[in-house]
Amino acid sequence: ALGRKHLAGSPDAVTAAVDATGPDDLATLIYTSGTTGRPKGVELPHRCWTYEGMAIESVGILRTDDVQLLWLPLAHSFGKVLTSAQLQVGFLTAVDGRVDKIASNLLEIRPTFMAGVPRVFEKIYGGVAAHATAEGGLKAKIFEWAFVVGKRYQAEVMAGRKPSGIKQALAERLVFSTIKERMGGRIRYFLSGSAALAPEIAEWFNAAGMPILEGYGLTETSAASCVGRPERLRFGAFEPLAGTEVRIADDGEILVRGPGVMRGYRNLPEHTAEVMLADGWFATGDVGEIDDLGRIRITDRKKDMAKTSGGKYIAPSAIESEFKALCPLASNMVVHVEGRNFASALITLDPDALTKFAVAAGIPTDFASAASSVEVRASVQSAVDVLNAGLNRWEAIKKFAILDHDFTIEGGELTPSLKVKRSVIETQYADLLNSMYR
């Protein structure tokens, strides 16, 4: 009503406001997720979003006939950059922010691509794997065979060779086509960002013919600085967008420069000065490396690096991602080791996967009873044992606790994009963590 009244008296108000807006004027104020500390207001001018749209279009992976399922919150930079891409490229977007409706929306909307955070892809993988395990017998064996075939086939393709497609075609008909239909049947790519995706998860989707293109960026870089290219796919690696420069500092930190970088933190000049370096370089806080083809790989966040009491450094997020790829029951793992003589972990379970496991094992299906059962403990322990076998001695998880509930956004343990708030969890569960060192 107020808008109509204003326009009635000033019909050119919208045009005048647009004409008065320049590329360096503030477009969006987004507060960081607060996973490693107090949230900060990131000032992103209009030039950031127009650049992002054009840069993503230039990659050539999105088309005007695409259909996107967008569930990411539009108050989050990841969700916002996808709307910038839509406005630039011109594809259709169906919006539904309900995370619990992703599976049904995939079937109803039948998108050609969807972006998500690693937890969503872990959940899809866990659900499909748990279903195959529950089926047992010949069906489970065929499922396992298909993914062995798919992984070998795609590895040959990624190496630039032309493998025989006979077994792959059979695997497609027997297994992969069914999985694709559960995703709507039209997926060309998935896009993953906001946190590291375990290579095992990326390999699984690629084997099924639904590659995940991984992106890298922060709120401070308007979400997207880099994205993987399908023609040069490498799990866990991505290439800078056109117009964005990336280099590695002497201490291994990734530095980014380009039109997508913020102008600063709101009313926090000291914090801005800490990350905005000379010549326009932004210090991301992430540690990584660049390969001989110019692809970037993240090894960890500087702030997430933890040190044992013996002086050994550990990258918790890498261990956590690896575990979630090994354990279909897992929803989240939080590794705790700072100042301790060994690493421990808090583990939460996926409700759907837990229910299926409980039914198959013939144990009570309510969350608390199933989570505390001997059978579930043994299954999780088995995954921890496999995890530890591939870690250095000081990285191994020596003790862990399985919680009787999952982390939630409402409980303050997760951000709206499903990232774990490590500092909140370590404070909230301090007594439980301390008990593992007594």
Secondary structure, 3 states (H helix, E strand, C coil): CHHHHHHHHCCCHHHHHHHCCCCCCEEEEEECCCCCCCCCEEEEEHHHHHHHHHHHHHHCCCCCCCEEEECCCCCCHHHHHHHHHHHHHCCEEEECCCHHHHHHHHHHHCCCEEEECHHHHHHHHHHHHHHHHHHCHHHHHHHHHHHHHHHHHHHHHHCCCCCCCHHHHHHHHHHHHHHHHHCCCCCCEEEECCCCCCHHHHHHHHHCCCCEEEEECCHHHCCCCEECCHHHCCCCEEEECCCCEEEECCCCEEEEECCCCCCEECCCHHHHHHHECHHHCEEEEEEEEECCCCCEEEEEEHHHCEECCCCCEECHHHHHHHHHHHCCCEEEEEEECCCCCCEEEEEEECHHHHHHHHHHHCCCCCHHHHHCCHHHHHHHHHHHHHHHHCCCHHHCEEEEEECCCCCCCCCCCECCCCCECHHHHHHHCHHHHHHCCC
